[in-house]
Amino acid sequence: MASRKKWYVRFIAGNPEIFSDVKTEPRSPMMRSEALEAIGHIDNNGWRGWVEDESGNRIYETATEKRYTS
């Protein structure tokens, strides 16, 4: 049976005008529900962040990330 833990939470902590170092949530890879919960905390901090699968396809981006990638 394939692992269901295939979602990665990536983020850039701090002021997005200053910082650009992409970090990975230490609990990654995780289940989709866990990843979406974790990204909620990152979104609340106003940080850039997203949830992606093993291939790098994003399923969620924080509001701050959307502003920087549009």
C-alpha positions as CSV (number, residue, x, y, z in Angstrom):
1,M,0.0,0.0,0.0
2,A,1.3,3.4,-0.9
3,S,2.0,6.0,1.8
4,R,-0.6,8.7,2.2
5,K,2.0,11.0,3.6
6,K,3.0,12.8,0.5
7,W,2.3,16.5,1.1
8,Y,5.0,19.0,1.9
9,V,4.5,22.4,3.6
10,R,7.0,24.9,2.4
11,F,7.3,28.5,3.7
12,I,9.4,31.6,3.9
13,A,9.3,32.8,7.5
14,G,9.3,36.5,8.4
15,N,8.9,39.6,6.4
16,P,8.6,38.7,2.8
17,E,10.3,41.9,1.7
18,I,13.5,40.8,3.5
19,F,13.6,37.0,3.6
20,S,13.6,34.5,0.7
21,D,15.0,31.3,2.2
22,V,12.4,28.5,1.7
23,K,12.0,26.2,4.6
24,T,10.2,22.9,4.9
25,E,7.9,22.1,7.8
26,P,9.9,19.5,9.8
27,R,6.9,17.1,10.0
28,S,6.8,16.9,6.2
29,P,5.8,14.7,4.4
30,M,2.4,14.5,6.0
31,M,-1.2,13.6,5.2
32,R,-3.2,16.2,3.3
33,S,-5.3,17.2,6.3
34,E,-2.3,17.7,8.4
35,A,-0.6,19.8,5.8
36,L,-3.6,22.0,5.4
37,E,-3.8,22.5,9.1
38,A,-0.1,23.4,9.3
39,I,-0.3,25.9,6.5
40,G,-3.1,27.6,8.3
41,H,-0.8,28.6,11.1
42,I,1.7,29.9,8.6
43,D,-1.0,31.9,6.8
44,N,-2.1,33.4,10.2
45,N,1.5,34.7,10.6
46,G,1.3,36.5,7.3
47,W,4.2,34.5,5.8
48,R,4.6,33.2,2.3
49,G,3.8,29.5,2.2
50,W,2.3,26.7,0.2
51,V,1.4,22.9,0.2
52,E,2.8,20.8,-2.5
53,D,2.9,17.2,-3.5
54,E,6.0,15.1,-4.2
55,S,6.2,16.5,-7.7
56,G,6.0,20.1,-6.6
57,N,2.4,20.7,-7.7
58,R,0.8,23.2,-5.3
59,I,-2.6,22.6,-3.9
60,Y,-2.7,25.6,-1.5
61,E,-1.0,29.0,-1.3
62,T,-1.2,31.5,1.5
63,A,-2.7,35.0,0.7
64,T,0.8,36.5,1.0
65,E,2.3,33.9,-1.4
66,K,-0.5,34.7,-3.9
67,R,0.4,38.4,-3.8
68,Y,4.1,37.6,-4.5
69,T,3.5,35.1,-7.3
70,S,0.9,37.1,-9.2
